[in-house]
Amino acid sequence: MKLGIIGTGKIVHDALFAIEPLKDIRPGAIFARPHSRDKGEALAGQYSIPRVYTDYEGLLRDDGVDTVYIALINSVHYEY
């Protein structure tokens, strides 16, 4: 599974830590809002995520992503 992640909160760190030992799940990209790009870059560096997007549509078009984890509060899931 090639995972795309939308969000940069603590739950993302927890999820990435949990999937790190799993061989069949690899994070392919992460989306961060423009004001949170630094958080996205930090997570990408820590967990070897190859791409950081500030445009979620770019993440959705990425060939390195086939599953998306929406790690945002429920009230904004529809928006993303």
C-alpha positions as a Python dict, from the first residue, in 0.01 Angstrom:
ca = {
    (1, 'M'): (0, 0, 0),
    (2, 'K'): (133, 342, -97),
    (3, 'L'): (-7, 580, 161),
    (4, 'G'): (-86, 948, 116),
    (5, 'I'): (-147, 1139, 436),
    (6, 'I'): (-357, 1452, 473),
    (7, 'G'): (-261, 1634, 791),
    (8, 'T'): (38, 1703, 1014),
    (9, 'G'): (-98, 1671, 1367),
    (10, 'K'): (13, 1442, 1649),
    (11, 'I'): (-209, 1160, 1522),
    (12, 'V'): (-4, 1158, 1199),
    (13, 'H'): (318, 1110, 1394),
    (14, 'D'): (153, 830, 1594),
    (15, 'A'): (24, 660, 1278),
    (16, 'L'): (359, 685, 1100),
    (17, 'F'): (536, 543, 1404),
    (18, 'A'): (287, 253, 1413),
    (19, 'I'): (322, 163, 1043),
    (20, 'E'): (700, 208, 1028),
    (21, 'P'): (776, -163, 1093),
    (22, 'L'): (512, -282, 842),
    (23, 'K'): (673, -383, 512),
    (24, 'D'): (357, -361, 299),
    (25, 'I'): (268, -1, 388),
    (26, 'R'): (491, 285, 271),
    (27, 'P'): (409, 655, 300),
    (28, 'G'): (437, 809, -47),
    (29, 'A'): (338, 1170, 21),
    (30, 'I'): (201, 1403, 286),
    (31, 'F'): (-25, 1708, 254),
    (32, 'A'): (25, 2006, 483),
    (33, 'R'): (-164, 2333, 473),
    (34, 'P'): (67, 2614, 356),
    (35, 'H'): (110, 2750, 710),
    (36, 'S'): (204, 2398, 832),
    (37, 'R'): (452, 2314, 558),
    (38, 'D'): (739, 2307, 810),
    (39, 'K'): (556, 2036, 1007),
    (40, 'G'): (504, 1838, 686),
    (41, 'E'): (872, 1872, 595),
    (42, 'A'): (975, 1758, 944),
    (43, 'L'): (751, 1449, 927),
    (44, 'A'): (876, 1374, 576),
    (45, 'G'): (1235, 1387, 698),
    (46, 'Q'): (1169, 1177, 1005),
    (47, 'Y'): (973, 905, 823),
    (48, 'S'): (1136, 912, 477),
    (49, 'I'): (827, 1046, 299),
    (50, 'P'): (942, 1147, -50),
    (51, 'R'): (698, 1431, -125),
    (52, 'V'): (525, 1711, 67),
    (53, 'Y'): (227, 1890, -88),
    (54, 'T'): (48, 2207, 13),
    (55, 'D'): (-211, 2132, -256),
    (56, 'Y'): (-414, 1822, -167),
    (57, 'E'): (-512, 1772, -531),
    (58, 'G'): (-144, 1719, -609),
    (59, 'L'): (-131, 1443, -349),
    (60, 'L'): (-439, 1280, -502),
    (61, 'R'): (-278, 1282, -849),
    (62, 'D'): (50, 1137, -721),
    (63, 'D'): (129, 795, -870),
    (64, 'G'): (312, 711, -548),
    (65, 'V'): (-19, 715, -357),
    (66, 'D'): (-297, 457, -382),
    (67, 'T'): (-461, 500, -40),
    (68, 'V'): (-530, 823, 151),
    (69, 'Y'): (-544, 864, 528),
    (70, 'I'): (-737, 1179, 625),
    (71, 'A'): (-584, 1266, 960),
    (72, 'L'): (-796, 1572, 1030),
    (73, 'I'): (-1080, 1646, 1269),
    (74, 'N'): (-1408, 1498, 1148),
    (75, 'S'): (-1569, 1833, 1074),
    (76, 'V'): (-1327, 1899, 785),
    (77, 'H'): (-1319, 1550, 629),
    (78, 'Y'): (-1571, 1645, 360),
    (79, 'E'): (-1366, 1949, 257),
    (80, 'Y'): (-1066, 1724, 188),
}
